[in-house]
């Protein structure tokens, strides 16, 4: 529900110190809580929204989300990692999957029948070769 001005100040004074150049994607300002109601993060009794992060693909499909209460901070680096992972999976049309903790340039998994029941074994082998 923070204004675009609060977001700008937060990005300029805080986030840009955590992520070089600040957050490279737009942050939503929802002063009236309309969007928060749609996504289920608006608390009408308190008149506030829980902290929500939604990763929405170019087709408008939610690919990932995280809802946290205000006392718990978010991890901007993890959000960026997930964005990069979703982008890679989209670019490869699902022929590559990113295991937990995957980073750009690291090995991916190839989904298919040969991987079923062997994810840990394949991952362990790939991690050792990185």
N, C-alpha and C positions, 0 to 999 in steps of 0.2 A: 504494500500500500504506500510505500515511500514514493515521494515525487521524483520526477526526472532530475531535479536539482539535487536532491539528497543522494540519488544514485551517482550522479556526476561527482559530487564531493567524495563519496565513499570510494569510487573508482580512482579518482585523482590522488586522494590522500592515503588510502589504505591498500586497495587491491593492486595498484600499479607497483607497490613495493613487494607484493607477493608474487605477481605474475608480470614479467617484463612487458611493458607497454599497456598494462591494464587488461581488462577483460575484452577479448576480441569478438564479442557478440553482444547484441542489444539486450538490455534488461528491461523488463516490463514494469510500468507504473500503473497501478490499479487503484486509484484514489477512491472510487466508489465501491470497490469490492465485487464488481460484476464478474470479472474473470475468475476471481477467487472462489466465487460461488459455483461456477461451472466446473472448476477443477477440484472442488471439495476441500479447499484450504481456508475458507472464510469462516470465522467464528462470529456469528451474528450477535450473540449475547455480549461479547466483549468488543465487537466492532473492529476486530483486527484479523489479519491473516497469519497463518502459520508460515514459516519459511518454506517455500517450495521451489524446486528446480525441475523443469520439464524439458527434456530433449525431444524436439519435434522435427521430423525429417521434412524434406522439401515437398512431400506429398501430404503433409499435415497430420501424419500418424505419430503418436507419442511412442518413442522408442525406449525412453527411460525416464524415471522421475525419482525424486527424493523429497520427503516431507520431514522437516525437523521442527521441534519447538524452539523458541527463541534462545534459551540458554545454551543450546548445542550448536557449535559452529560448523560451517560447511568447509569442504576441502576443494578449493578452486583447481588445484592441480589434478585431482581425481576427475573433476568435471571435464577438464580439457582432455584428459586421457580417454574418457568415455566418448567424447565427441569425435576424437581421432579414430577410435575403434569403430564407432558406428559408420563413420565416413568410409573407412577401409572396407568394411563388410558390404556397404552399399555399392562402392566402386567395383568390387569383385563379384557383385551379384550373388553373394552368399557362398562363393566357392572357397572363401577363407573365413575362418572364425578366429577371434582373438581371445585367448585364455585369460583367466584372472590375472591382473597385474601386467598385462601386455602393454608394451610401449612401442611407439613408432620405430620401425627398423628392426624390431625383434621378430622372432619366428612366429608364424601363425599355425593354426590347425586346419586341416582339410576335412570338412564334414563329409560323412559317408558311412556306409556299412562297415568298412574296415576299421573305423575309429571307435565304433560302439564297444564299450567295455574295456577300451585300451587308452582312454584319454590320459590318465595319469602316466602310463608308460611312455606314450608319445611325447607328452609335455616334458617329462623328466629328461628324455633323450635330447629334445630340442633345447631345453634350458642349459644342459651341459655343453652344448655346442655353441652357445652364444658367447 
